[in-house]
Amino acid sequence: MLVPPRVASNAGSALARTLGPLFHWHRRGMANLAHVYPDMSKAERRKIMDGVWDNLGRTMGEFARLSQVAATVTASGLEHVPAEGTPVIFLTAHIANWEALTWFSRICGRDLLNMYRRPNNVYVHKLLKLRTRGLPVNLIEKSNRAGIHLLRELRAGGAITLFVDQKGTTGDTLIPFMGKNAITVRTPALLAAKTGATVILGRMIRTNRHDLHIVLSPPLPPITDTGPEAESAFMTIVNDTITAWVEETPEQWLWIHRRWKNADTQPADAIAADTPDDTGTRQPSSV
């Protein structure tokens, strides 16, 4: 018998909060927090990471009942979504239950093309593809040719969704994220400049542990120049927006990413980052 969504969410939270701190991802999260907030105490960083595991565990637990969970998701800012036939790029981040964002297609009334990174585990990959069953969503694996597919979709007046809070690759742009230099994907700026697509930032918010709400921001200013300076300026707006999201609810963002890897400044050593007990002044608003 399948358990109710809230029971699955609570069970996932309990399991993740218990086991999560035992894995290397916890040390990476602590190191990233120390990198961004060098004056934050160890206790405060641990408090945020406890929230990270709570949110991640709930997201995992809710995945098993995703259709029921996603059906209760609410949204605001839908007036910013352009009509069918107008190219649009939705940019988002791994905040709250990002898996439930697959149902955004039904909420906003647009068919979506989502790009994703193929997991190494074949069974996890199958589960990820199951999440879009019955929805007006097409999935495309991240690859060297993915950009061509995205470009064609936009030129045909379609809509795509991109997660832009992870580390970029060779050839991407080095700009600040959370106050520290980070390799940032330039794909959104490049696609928008080449197609004239509307670019809208949106995030998921978790409240009362179980309630999920999508917030869409007004469209970003258009970009027509594909030069490095214009792309950097555009993606700086994106990074600053996501930074504000993370500052508001740091425990709901996935701090275990290697977000600042290969930038000209690196996170502190994972073990060393879990030792200082000093306190400071620069902290997220929810701490």
N, C-alpha and C positions, 0 to 999 in steps of 0.2 A: 504494500500500500504506500503510495506516495505521500510524503509529509507536506503540510501546508507551507506556503512560501515563507512565512515569518518564522516558523519552526526551523526550516532549512537555513534561513539567514542567521538565526541565533546560534545554531549548531556550528555553522561555518565560522562564525566569529569566535566562539569558545575554542575551537580547534586551532585556528590560526594564531590567536593570542597566546596560546600555550606553546605551540611548536615553532612559530615564526622566529622568535628570538634565538633559537638554537642554530639557525642556518646562516650562511655567509651573507645572504641578502640583508639580514638585519644589520650586520656590521657595515655593509655598504651604505645602507640608509643613514646610519649614525654618522658615517664619514661624510656623506653628502650634506647632512644638516650642519656638521661642524665646518664644512667648507663655505657654506652660505652664511651661517650664523656663528662665526668664530667665538663670539662672546656668550653664547648660550650655554647654560649649564648642562651637565650630563643628565641630570634628572629631567630637565625640560625636553631634551632630545628624546629620552626614553618615553616620555609621555606622548610625544608626537608619534613615535614609532609604534606605541601600543595602539594608537588610533589608526595608524596605517594598517596594522594587522587586523584590527577590528573591521575596517572597511573592506580590505581584501578578502577576509574570510566570509563576510556577508555577500560580497560579489560572487564568490565561488559557490556559496550555498544557494544563492538565488539563481545561479545559472541553471541548476537542475529544474527549476520551476520558472524559467525565463518568460515563457509566454504569459503566465499569470501575473508575474511581477511587472513586465513591460506594459501590460494592458492597463495598469493603474498609474503609469507615468503621466504627469501633467506637463504643460509647456506654456511659456510666455514669450512674447516677441515674434509670434508667427506672422504678424503683419509685415515683417521684414522679408519674408520668403517671396521671391518673384514667381510669377505665373509660369506654368509649364511652357517650355520652349525657350525660356531665357536661361542661359548658362549660369550656373551658380556653384561656388566652391564653399562647402561648409568645413570650417576648421575647428578642431576640438582637441581635448587632452584626456589623459588617463586619470579622470577625477570621478569620485563616487562610483556608481555602477556603470562604467563605460560600455559594458556589454549590452546593456539595455538600450543603448543608443541605436541599435539596429532597428528598433521599432519607430525611430524618428521618421522613417520613410512613410509610415502609415499616418503619423501625426501631422506631418507637413504637407502631405498630398503629392509628393514628388517621388518618382523612381530615382533610386540612388545607386551609384557605383562606388563601392568601398574598397580601398586598397588595404591589404593586411600583410603582415609578415608571417610566413608559413612556419608553424612550430616544428621543432625537431621530432617530437613525439607524434606518430601517425594517428593515435587514438585521440589526442588532444585536437589534432587538425580536423578530424571528422566531427568532433563535438562543436568546434567553432563554425563549421559549415552548416551544421544543423540549426544554428541560432537564426538563420535567415529563411528557413523553410516557410513557405506560404507568404513571404513578404516581398514587396516590390524592390528588392535589393539584389544587386549582382556583386560578386566578390572577385577581386583581381589580386593575384599574388604580387608582392613587391619584387621587381626584377629590373633588368636593364631595359626591357621593352615596355615596362608598365607606363612610363611617361607618354609613350605614343598612344596607348589606349585611352589614357586620361584626356589627352589633347583632342582625340577624335570625339570622345563623348561630349566634351564642352563645345566643340565646334558644331556639333549636332543639336545644341541647345539643351544638353543634359545637365545633371547634377551629380557632384562627387563629394565624398567625405574623406578628409585627411586628418590623421592624428599628427600633431606637429610639436609635441613636447618631448620627443626622444632625440637622441644624438643623430646629427647628420652624418654624411659620408664625405669621402674625398671630393673636392670641388664645391662643397657647400660653403656657407658663410659663417665667419667667426664674429659673433656679436653677443652682447651681454644677455644673460638670462638669470634672473634672481640676483642681479648685481655682479655676476661672474661670467667671464667669457665662456661661450659654449658654441660648438659647431652646430649651426642651425640650418635646417633644410631650406633651400631656396625655391623648391618646386611650386609652392602656392603663388609666389610673386611672378615666377616665370610663366606659369599657366594663365594667370589673370592678365598679364601684359599681352600675351599672344592671342587671347580669345576675347578679351573685354568682359570676362565673367564677373559677376557680382561675388564678393567675398564676404562671408558672414561668420563671425566667431560665435560659438555656442558651447555651453558646458552643462554637465549634469550636476545637480546638488542633492545631497542626501540630508534629510532632516528627520528628527525623531527616530533615527536608526533605520526606519523602513520606508519612509516616504521619499520618492524620487521625482525631481522636477528639472526640466530642461529650460535654460534661459538663453535666448538668442539676443545678440547685440545688434545694433544698427549696422548696415553694411560699411565696410572700410572704404576710405577714399580710393577712387580708381587709380590704377597704375598703368601707364602706357609705355614706360621706358624699361627696357630689359638690361640696362647697364648695371654694373655692380653697386654703384652708390644708391640708385633707386631701389634695387632689390633689398639692399641692407636696410634702408630706411623703412621700407614696407614691412620687412620681417621684424624690425625692431618694435614696431607697433604691435605686431602679433605676440612677440615675446613679453613685452610689457603688460599686455592684457592678461596673458596666462600667469605671469608673475603675480598680478593682483589677485587672480583667482586663488592661487596657492597660498598667498599671504592670508587670505580670508579664511580658508579651511585647509591648513597644511596637513592635517591628519587624513584628508580625503584624496591626496595626491600620491602617486606611486613613487616614493622617494628611492626605491631600490633600483631604478634605472641607472645606467652609466652615463648620465646626462652630460657630465663635464669631461668625459674621457677624451684624451688627445687634444684638448684645448691648451692654450699656452699657460694656463694655471690649472693645477690638478687638485682633486679632493685630498684631504689629509689622509695619512695612512689609516686604514680601517681600525687597527687595534689601538693606535694612539688616540684616535678620535673618540674612543669610548672611555677615556681616562680623566680628562680635566673636569673640575667641579666648579669652575669660576662662573660667575653670572655676568650678563652684559645688558646692553640697552636695545640693540637691534633684534627684534623678535617678531614672529608672525602675530597678527592681530588677535588670534584666538588663544594664544598661550598666556 
